[in-house]
Amino acid sequence: MEKRPKALILGAGIMGLCTAWALLRQGFAVHLLDQAVPPNPAGASVDHHRLIRHAYGAQRGYMRMVDEAYAAWDRLWDDLGEVLHIPTGVLALDDTAGDWVRQTRAALREDGRAHEDLTAAEIEARFPYLSGAGINDAFFCPAGGVLLAERIVAGLARHVQAQGAVIELARATALDPARATVTLEGGATRSADVLVVAAGPWIPRLLPEVARRVTPSRQVVVRLEAPSAVWTTAPMLLDLAAEGGFYLVPPVAGTPIKIGDHSFSRQGHPDDDRTPDPREVERILALARKRIPGIEGFTRLGSATCFYDVEPDERFVIEPLSPRAWVMSGFSGHGFKFGAVLGERLALAIAKPETAATLPAWAAGDEVIPA
């Protein structure tokens, strides 16, 4: 019997697990390393939800990649035996007279994607729990929704293990990409035919060449209890404001309302104390007050800190480190939606190296056609 090639994956978050899923389908034996049982509470991909949407400003490469992402998620749902996506639509508001809404509208129109322009008065009539104050521009897209992130990571971990993958709890201290080797605390090593480094905000500590391009970023979110059942049918909300703006995830599938800001702190380290500072919580709530009348009456369910790995232009970094190693990094807050398709494309590049040349540019949002 022919021996299967072995892949070693550092990181069992969404990127590592999706790559493991896809490599198993390519015939690889897979060994994953993570600091905690997935879903790792400290992982960048572990939260109630992440968003999927075509609205991407002028970034047409990522807008069009969303179609491929949806197709890859459908393949994953088939393997998991459940669909962990809730359609909500996307409401984008702008009180800055900036470019993002205008550029997004032009991109959507160019591709013939359904969207509806709305005035402030129309927003208040259609979504009476929101205020139209100060809105200069707005649109609603019926496509888009919520990915149930924590449930996806947990389901993927169960699935890949059922398919023969090993998940080992260990902390990496050093990497040797040329030898596809990871050194663990205590001095033990793990190696394979190919290494994939998908360790999220811990990557800059392990790979100095990536640290020059990708920065850990401390992000705080606030969770609220919906005061009315009407919120369960609300769209995801992207509110762009001069003071920074916020996003809101509606309370779907038994989850709370989640509010976070659009900006990146680009500060901190994922091993730091993650207790949110009350001032951080207040800043996020202050962003939402103008748009959500009565938010002070919402029950606060808590707040949380997560860490992203941020590339300056929010372009994903999926690149070879050596002929035997790849890195997946720089996913900011918007990489999760592409987890399944990025895992598939990297697995294909590993299994069939002749397809690998276009992967880095495509993953970075350039409109190239992978071989």
URVEN-V314156 format. One record per helix or strand of 3 or more residues. SS is the DSSP state (H for helix, E for strand). FROM is the first residue (numbers start at 1). LEN is the number of residues. If there is no record, write none. Layout:
<<SS & FROM & LEN> <SS & FROM & LEN>>
This chain:
<<E & 6 & 5> <H & 14 & 12> <E & 29 & 6> <E & 50 & 3> <H & 60 & 21> <E & 85 & 3> <E & 90 & 5> <H & 100 & 11> <H & 120 & 7> <E & 137 & 5> <E & 145 & 3> <H & 149 & 14> <E & 166 & 4> <E & 172 & 5> <H & 177 & 3> <E & 181 & 4> <E & 189 & 3> <E & 194 & 4> <H & 200 & 7> <H & 208 & 4> <E & 214 & 12> <H & 229 & 5> <E & 236 & 5> <E & 246 & 4> <E & 257 & 5> <H & 278 & 12> <H & 295 & 3> <E & 299 & 13> <E & 317 & 6> <E & 325 & 5> <H & 336 & 16> <H & 353 & 3> <H & 359 & 5>>
